[in-house]
């Protein structure tokens, strides 16, 4: 099933379940005192369903929703009175909609024309017109003539029910009227029903704005003046307040939805428990190994081994299933970005074609939410800085329409997202000029790879005029910081007048990861396996120094090398041979020298807490073996600091 179809079904089932709940409330209260907001909420839900089904091309469901929407509009306008038959008819049609959605799941098409005609016939046979008391002469004509059909109906209904009708004139300062009006509206709704809010101009001081708020309430004037305001005018006096009878117990209905929405925090807690069980599983395996050393061929040893394997297999299955629940297609984000591109391209007067690839690629829900803002910044940057105006594009021999490509694909346990534009590319000379102006580099230094990364520096911008689209140097530093906090990487490929590609690489999930355990001196560290491309045995005599930087030739390429012992000030074992753990991607590769490579192990990363917040080089801590705590390295921050002056050699 396509991701778009799954999304449509999930949204539709949620809407229909909400509709059933609202209709149950109507069924329980219509004989006593029906809340008009409930009818309005049901009307809006069906309207939303109509739009959603139209968007996804399900025209039969759209037409049926439209017919139901018209029926509900008649009900909320008082043209059709709510009776048991009306409620049952609405329930029947909700069931038909549920069946139609089930048909979409199974790729079946239902002919709903007969049901649509039934709704039209029902409307005509039950329509009675907007019946109510004659309010001419009771309410001033100047008010009546500006009321909408719905407001007039609610006015008549409240008078018919014996409620008082009141008018409150409120004057607010222009600078704060929105919040002040909202606060006053909340007070009125807590005491009755707000019927209309009408702006007035007479006797309103300059710099202010006035409103007439007409509302209905069972309460007497003195109570309302005490609770709301003094200047309330009585239009129709209230009859004795009617006490509402106790509501009937709510009937339960069985949801037809095959999916449920789960709070992401609940899934986090489940994964945390799985992480703790993983530690217990590792302990069982370790105990089995230790017992086997003493009792080699004992049946007891075989039992422990079988239990350990079974536990490992089942935990792996459980972990996989929970992680799959957290997964969402990145197409949801791409759709939102496409809307942003269309909106901002119109504002900038640029024609831009959007191309999407890999919308079905899935990533963790929590990561999907975190990555939205960085992607939004990159898209805006492409529109503002990248894509040229039409005249400039034509002068360069390009098409009038610019192109932005959003692409996602999976690489191992990482998700790679690319944002590509065919614009002017990054002007290295402008970046150099700005970097020198800001004192970030020496005028005689700097190479292209290093210069491009300056655009990720906070407040760095080559534009002299800030625009609403990309702001002034705000955005790309956010991208870098966010990706680093998620254990991801950022990379840029650009060519003048041909375009730029921003590549974001981030793990599929941050829950439970596989790590390579290494030893430096007497200290153990964990390195996320997804960040490692290979490990190499390195003889110290083969390490060369170029401009005070250590490099090692591997397959004809120069790999920058740095010792973890040097980074963290640890006394290292003085051996002739060390191991280089190669981390990073593409040109941003680095060899981390360690004394010993221990093993691979699944670990649960725990935060270092507020006290160590901002400590560079560490992503967190994890527990291994006999309750031993090790530090897990933040590979991106280590690469960032180590390669500041080395990218020109790669």
FIZA-758667 format. One line per 10 residues: number of its first residue (from 1); for each residue x, y, z of C-alpha. Coordinates in steps of 0.001 Angstrom, whole numbers, plus 500000, padded with zeros to 6 digits. Last residue first. Example, Ala and Ser with C-alpha at 12.3 -4.5 7.8 and 13.67 -1.06 7.14 Angstrom:
<recs>
2) 513670 498940 507140 | 512300 495500 507800 .
</recs>
This chain:
<recs>
650) 541449 514984 501121 | 544346 517400 501649 | 542316 520630 501397 | 539945 519307 504071 | 542687 519401 506730 | 542489 522802 508393 | 539166 522545 510224 | 539227 518755 509888 | 539733 517867 513553 | 537103 520183 514996 .
640) 534273 519183 512681 | 535269 515510 512622 | 535139 515368 516440 | 531781 517204 516468 | 530328 514770 513907 | 531615 511648 515679 | 529963 512367 519029 | 531678 509616 521020 | 529897 507289 523436 | 531360 507284 526955 .
630) 531529 504011 528867 | 529774 502735 531996 | 530553 499201 533243 | 527598 497354 534743 | 529434 494052 534266 | 529395 494229 530476 | 528139 497500 529005 | 526295 500646 530129 | 526121 503631 527814 | 527033 507326 527934 .
620) 526213 510346 525807 | 527019 511969 522452 | 530497 513050 523546 | 533015 515251 521729 | 532129 518630 523203 | 530524 519059 526603 | 527539 521328 525924 | 525438 519818 528693 | 527660 518073 531244 | 525688 519243 534301 .
610) 522386 519042 532404 | 522571 515298 531953 | 525023 512953 530224 | 522118 511569 528190 | 521838 507813 527858 | 522727 505853 524735 | 521427 502285 524678 | 524049 499925 523296 | 524185 497032 520865 | 527716 495607 520748 .
600) 530611 495249 518344 | 533927 494154 519825 | 537308 495248 521255 | 539445 497306 518854 | 542695 498290 520564 | 545085 501219 520788 | 542954 503771 518966 | 543724 506210 516120 | 540659 507955 514665 | 540951 508198 510868 .
590) 538882 511032 509392 | 536588 511336 506414 | 534738 514471 505370 | 535505 514139 501674 | 532895 511429 501262 | 531478 510188 504556 | 532570 510111 508195 | 534606 507678 510278 | 537689 505544 509600 | 538763 503700 512771 .
580) 542557 503667 512598 | 544217 500917 514616 | 547640 501203 516194 | 550974 499473 515448 | 554386 500315 516930 | 552890 500279 520402 | 553132 502952 523085 | 549887 502448 524989 | 548234 505836 525281 | 548137 508218 528255 .
570) 544893 510108 527701 | 544636 513822 526896 | 541192 513622 525274 | 542113 514621 521712 | 545677 513257 521926 | 544536 509812 523136 | 541868 509860 520423 | 544753 510125 517928 | 544187 512024 514701 | 544663 510938 511104 .
560) 543704 512740 507876 | 543413 510191 505046 | 545376 510831 501836 | 544198 508701 498965 | 546190 506144 496953 | 544475 503118 498497 | 545199 504434 501999 | 547917 507005 502574 | 548030 508251 506171 | 547984 511867 507317 .
550) 549143 513714 510427 | 548938 517526 510375 | 551870 519804 511178 | 551932 521203 507644 | 552096 517668 506233 | 553111 514897 508640 | 553305 511310 507478 | 552073 508139 509203 | 553802 505061 507743 | 556250 504743 510669 .
540) 553289 504509 513051 | 552115 501268 511493 | 548381 501452 510913 | 545872 498582 511085 | 542744 499801 509306 | 539074 499915 510299 | 536262 500644 507857 | 533303 502922 507003 | 532275 503893 510527 | 529436 506363 511232 .
530) 526775 503631 511301 | 528793 501707 513879 | 528325 504421 516495 | 531684 504629 518364 | 531785 503496 522015 | 534762 504295 524210 | 536938 502350 526675 | 539711 503898 528765 | 542902 502235 530045 | 545071 503511 527196 .
520) 542610 503959 524335 | 540231 501037 523933 | 537515 500560 521347 | 533908 499353 521389 | 532174 499502 518020 | 528543 500458 518440 | 525169 499202 517320 | 522345 501560 518171 | 519181 501508 520266 | 516872 504538 520070 .
510) 518263 507292 517864 | 516538 506130 514693 | 517130 506248 510941 | 520500 507918 511558 | 521209 511209 509793 | 522863 512335 506577 | 521948 515746 505186 | 523275 516634 501743 | 522988 520195 500449 | 523355 520311 496676 .
500) 524194 523536 494871 | 523761 524819 491339 | 525253 525196 487884 | 526251 528878 487801 | 529260 528204 490066 | 529479 524620 491215 | 528422 523423 494633 | 528562 520304 496756 | 527725 520778 500427 | 527776 518318 503349 .
490) 525968 517943 506641 | 526297 515073 509078 | 524062 513385 511641 | 524154 512387 515304 | 520899 514210 516022 | 522672 517033 517869 | 525035 517418 514890 | 522120 517711 512483 | 520528 520416 514646 | 523705 522482 514960 .
480) 524503 522371 511250 | 520953 523253 510189 | 520702 526029 512784 | 523954 527499 511423 | 522278 527431 508009 | 519226 529277 509268 | 519950 532821 510274 | 522530 534685 508238 | 520090 537507 507607 | 516599 536180 506862 .
470) 515959 533470 504288 | 512535 534406 502967 | 511786 537699 504663 | 514853 539190 503026 | 517961 540724 504534 | 519970 543057 502323 | 523758 542758 502264 | 523702 539112 501292 | 526869 537045 501810 | 525586 535814 505164 .
460) 527264 534496 508333 | 525307 535111 511533 | 526228 531744 513042 | 528760 529834 510862 | 527251 527344 508398 | 528243 529568 505461 | 531831 529110 506652 | 531685 525511 505406 | 532137 526727 501829 | 535418 528367 502814 .
450) 536921 525135 504144 | 536307 523219 500962 | 537475 526112 498793 | 540764 526830 500517 | 541656 529431 503047 | 544716 531478 503923 | 546324 534720 502716 | 543462 536930 503896 | 543618 535287 507377 | 540317 533779 508368 .
440) 537257 534525 510537 | 537984 538233 510892 | 534420 539157 509934 | 535620 541087 506896 | 537919 538177 505919 | 535029 535698 506079 | 532841 538093 504091 | 535416 538432 501297 | 536108 534691 501174 | 532373 533902 500992 .
430) 531989 536436 498204 | 534904 534875 496296 | 533495 531368 496788 | 530167 532344 495212 | 527925 529417 496100 | 525904 528106 493170 | 523948 530274 490726 | 520835 528121 490673 | 520065 524562 489631 | 518861 523598 493113 .
420) 519419 520423 495109 | 518186 519458 498581 | 519412 515957 499408 | 518260 513750 502273 | 520280 510670 503274 | 518801 508313 505858 | 521309 506201 507767 | 521260 502594 508941 | 522680 501390 505636 | 522183 504180 503120 .
410) 518468 504913 502747 | 517150 507399 500228 | 515651 510862 500103 | 515507 513464 497327 | 514108 516965 497133 | 514925 518623 493799 | 514552 522366 493237 | 514396 523610 489656 | 514334 527132 488240 | 511955 528010 485457 .
400) 513152 530372 482776 | 515509 527717 481401 | 519219 528494 481443 | 521330 530250 478818 | 523117 532416 481371 | 521242 535531 480183 | 518011 533559 480458 | 518759 532748 484110 | 519580 536375 484929 | 516370 537594 483322 .
390) 514281 534978 485173 | 515643 535802 488652 | 518320 533374 489920 | 517658 530301 492066 | 520276 529930 494817 | 520211 532731 497368 | 516462 533286 497949 | 514814 530096 496716 | 517712 527800 497668 | 518013 529427 501112 .
380) 514295 528983 501657 | 514640 525284 500878 | 517648 524930 503180 | 515888 526688 506046 | 512785 524505 505666 | 514996 521407 505662 | 516535 522484 508974 | 513054 523203 510389 | 511521 519853 509382 | 514410 517677 510637 .
370) 513274 517515 514281 | 509769 516343 513395 | 511100 513554 511166 | 513619 512592 513854 | 510813 512024 516368 | 508830 510025 513790 | 511796 507768 512956 | 512547 507495 509266 | 510908 506053 506183 | 511654 506448 502473 .
360) 508290 506466 500659 | 508878 509970 499278 | 512043 508746 497534 | 512228 511429 494842 | 510434 514771 494585 | 510750 517372 491824 | 509660 520977 492340 | 509573 523440 489436 | 510299 527067 490318 | 509121 530275 488685 .
350) 510460 533282 490574 | 508593 536429 491603 | 510008 536277 495144 | 506544 536063 496708 | 505516 533448 494132 | 508652 531411 494901 | 507833 531733 498591 | 504412 530097 498325 | 505310 527360 495861 | 508480 526419 497774 .
340) 506634 526362 501112 | 503930 524101 499649 | 506641 521753 498324 | 508199 521713 501794 | 504928 520520 503323 | 504665 517735 500736 | 508313 516778 501333 | 507619 516407 505058 | 504795 513918 504523 | 506884 512221 501809 .
330) 509409 511395 504533 | 507339 508316 505261 | 506825 507657 508988 | 508522 505109 511243 | 507713 504886 514952 | 505701 501694 514508 | 508669 500189 512621 | 510887 500878 515645 | 508498 498952 517874 | 508483 496010 515448 .
320) 512288 495925 515073 | 512815 496085 518840 | 510392 493238 519403 | 512060 491103 516727 | 515547 491789 518151 | 514315 491030 521650 | 512893 487746 520397 | 516158 486721 518727 | 518390 487719 521674 | 516145 485951 524170 .
310) 516142 482785 522049 | 519941 482884 521708 | 520473 483408 525444 | 517965 480686 526338 | 519732 478255 523989 | 523181 479093 525421 | 521926 478821 529004 | 520430 475428 528205 | 523671 474246 526557 | 525655 475284 529651 .
300) 523287 473342 531936 | 523626 470311 529675 | 527383 470433 530628 | 529931 470158 527836 | 532470 472789 528966 | 531694 473242 532651 | 534324 475781 533780 | 534806 477869 530628 | 531167 477254 529741 | 530096 479022 532963 .
290) 531938 482201 531882 | 530435 482105 528385 | 526934 481564 529752 | 527383 484411 532236 | 528333 486706 529346 | 525277 485670 527324 | 522972 486221 530312 | 524571 489638 530924 | 524073 490592 527273 | 520386 489673 527568 .
280) 520069 491797 530727 | 521597 494762 528876 | 519160 494192 526016 | 516328 494090 528570 | 517301 497614 529672 | 517203 498762 526056 | 513830 497094 525533 | 512576 499089 528542 | 513867 502293 526961 | 512173 501316 523728 .
270) 508864 500925 525565 | 509345 504318 527236 | 510072 505964 523887 | 506962 504325 522436 | 504902 505922 525186 | 506555 509279 524518 | 505577 509006 520824 | 501890 509057 521825 | 500184 506355 519808 | 497743 506857 516986 .
260) 495628 503805 516276 | 495072 501953 513015 | 492428 499511 511796 | 489671 502028 512408 | 486151 500580 512473 | 485618 501938 515950 | 483083 500126 518058 | 480494 502363 519619 | 479782 502892 523285 | 476630 504572 524445 .
250) 477019 507507 526751 | 475007 507358 529956 | 472021 509642 529661 | 472652 513250 530527 | 471312 514613 533770 | 468501 517068 533217 | 469327 520676 532400 | 467842 523262 534716 | 465924 525908 532836 | 466521 529480 533915 .
240) 463312 531438 534452 | 462664 533632 531437 | 465426 535936 530233 | 464637 539450 529085 | 465217 540367 525453 | 467538 543210 524407 | 469179 543810 527795 | 472241 546091 527597 | 475551 545185 529237 | 477854 548021 530325 .
230) 478992 546579 533668 | 481209 543759 532410 | 481619 539935 532467 | 481037 538133 535796 | 479392 540884 537875 | 477474 542367 534972 | 476355 538854 534005 | 475039 538118 537487 | 473195 541438 537613 | 471622 540872 534172 .
220) 470103 537475 534977 | 471516 534194 533778 | 469921 531962 531147 | 472263 533449 528527 | 472324 534691 524957 | 474959 536881 523335 | 475347 539948 521153 | 478824 541492 521072 | 478931 544971 519590 | 482535 545843 518786 .
210) 484696 548965 518871 | 488205 549849 517685 | 490612 552411 519105 | 493253 554817 517805 | 490701 557606 517504 | 487838 557260 519990 | 484776 555110 519076 | 481463 556965 519337 | 480065 555309 516192 | 482397 552920 514374 .
200) 481029 549482 515208 | 482383 545964 514524 | 479894 543104 514979 | 480495 539949 517025 | 477538 537582 516856 | 475659 534887 518789 | 477974 534210 521739 | 476268 531524 523822 | 476141 531653 527634 | 478198 532378 530761 .
190) 481490 530649 529874 | 481060 531808 526282 | 480924 535436 527440 | 484148 535129 529441 | 485966 533470 526519 | 484808 536259 524166 | 486185 538899 526554 | 489615 537230 526568 | 489630 536963 522752 | 488620 540618 522387 .
180) 491488 541693 524647 | 493963 539507 522748 | 492962 540940 519363 | 492389 544509 520599 | 495935 545005 521854 | 497472 547596 519508 | 494120 548916 518302 | 493042 549906 521806 | 489726 548314 522710 | 486094 549400 522910 .
170) 483359 546970 523955 | 479607 547293 523460 | 477736 544437 525120 | 474307 543359 523935 | 472151 540813 525738 | 469498 538296 524753 | 467861 536411 527614 | 467034 532760 527162 | 463480 531522 526874 | 464143 528630 524493 .
160) 462354 530471 521671 | 464580 533508 522278 | 467646 531250 522011 | 466415 529630 518796 | 465569 532999 517222 | 469073 534385 517891 | 470700 531145 516711 | 468744 531356 513434 | 469687 535000 512930 | 473359 534113 513500 .
150) 473150 531268 510939 | 471546 533475 508293 | 474163 536155 508877 | 473285 539218 510947 | 473845 542677 509427 | 470160 543475 508807 | 469106 542371 512281 | 471368 544801 514119 | 470157 547991 512384 | 466607 546569 512575 .
140) 466679 546712 516402 | 465603 543457 518065 | 462086 543029 519447 | 460343 545042 516694 | 461112 542323 514205 | 461963 539155 516131 | 459105 536979 514884 | 459610 533716 516757 | 461168 530744 515019 | 461006 528593 511910 .
130) 463885 528592 509426 | 462284 526470 506769 | 460742 523048 507298 | 463151 520776 505433 | 462422 517131 506209 | 461249 515948 502774 | 463781 518024 500838 | 466742 516959 502936 | 465774 513277 502850 | 465525 513350 499037 .
120) 469013 514878 498782 | 470395 512311 501239 | 468818 509443 499292 | 470326 510808 496054 | 473813 510620 497616 | 473133 507056 498809 | 472118 505999 495290 | 475219 507658 493797 | 477587 505843 496190 | 478976 503270 493730 .
110) 481722 501570 495738 | 485213 500981 494384 | 487397 498255 495882 | 491150 498697 496337 | 491010 496811 499672 | 491949 499842 501760 | 489814 502108 499536 | 486871 499769 500152 | 487339 500155 503906 | 486985 503916 503290 .
100) 483691 503306 501452 | 482474 501112 504308 | 483245 503865 506821 | 481383 506370 504618 | 478350 504054 504527 | 478500 503736 508330 | 478558 507540 508585 | 475494 507534 506334 | 473559 505269 508685 | 474556 507343 511704 .
90) 473219 510487 509996 | 469906 508757 509212 | 469672 507570 512823 | 470139 511145 514067 | 467462 512433 511673 | 465026 509691 512723 | 465639 510445 516404 | 464813 514066 515769 | 466870 517156 515017 | 464855 519899 513356 .
80) 465674 520703 509752 | 465805 524326 508589 | 467368 525284 511926 | 470524 526684 510336 | 472622 523964 511994 | 470340 521293 510530 | 470346 522766 507007 | 474164 522918 507113 | 474206 519311 508322 | 472263 518249 505210 .
70) 474602 520241 502951 | 477647 518596 504604 | 476058 515171 504106 | 475738 515833 500351 | 479338 517097 500209 | 480579 514041 502095 | 478806 511777 499580 | 480370 513680 496684 | 483882 513571 498198 | 483569 509849 499020 .
60) 482705 509196 495354 | 485511 511525 494228 | 488376 509736 495988 | 491141 511777 494287 | 493444 512247 497282 | 492750 515986 497544 | 489034 515401 497024 | 488998 512905 499895 | 490701 515455 502155 | 488393 518321 501155 .
50) 485216 516318 501773 | 486589 514933 505028 | 487311 518475 506214 | 483705 519494 505418 | 482485 516409 507293 | 484553 517523 510297 | 483336 521129 510016 | 479645 520067 510081 | 480277 517794 513080 | 481995 520673 514929 .
40) 479125 523020 514032 | 476564 520539 515377 | 478581 520219 518600 | 478987 524010 518862 | 475176 524320 518760 | 475033 522570 522182 | 471748 520681 522309 | 469608 521313 525364 | 467128 518615 526318 | 465937 516415 523462 .
30) 469136 516933 521438 | 471438 515862 524292 | 472248 512152 524062 | 471878 511816 520274 | 473955 514964 519750 | 476719 513542 521969 | 476605 510284 520003 | 476845 512314 516799 | 479969 514025 518117 | 481579 510676 518969 .
20) 480661 509259 515543 | 482135 512302 513821 | 485387 511899 515769 | 485610 508282 514588 | 484947 509483 511043 | 487754 512054 511252 | 490259 509563 512677 | 489326 506997 510014 | 489842 509617 507309 | 493282 510631 508574 .
10) 494495 507015 508805 | 493013 506102 505403 | 494523 509136 503661 | 497968 508541 505210 | 497921 504886 504221 | 496950 505887 500667 | 499809 508404 500503 | 502283 505805 501839 | 501346 503417 499034 | 500000 500000 500000 .
</recs>
